[in-house]
Amino acid sequence: MPTSKTLVSLALLIFAVTSVASAGLSIYPADGPAPKIVVEQPKPLTYKVEKGDSVAVIAKKFGVDAKTLLAAKRTG
């Protein structure tokens, strides 16, 4: 006969497994289409270079490294 500790552990395990299995699951009514998701594109960021600015200084202001900033300048 299983002990109460074993039964409680088993119940918690079953609860945890079902919670993880349903996490992030979206359920939609069967009689209609799934809702449309609209993601707005952010506006491009502009920056006016001031006297004394360098790529490193500007990159630090925006929390990126200089290579990323230069790559964005080339593509944008």
Order of alpha helices (4+ residues) and beta strands (2+ residues): alpha-alpha-alpha
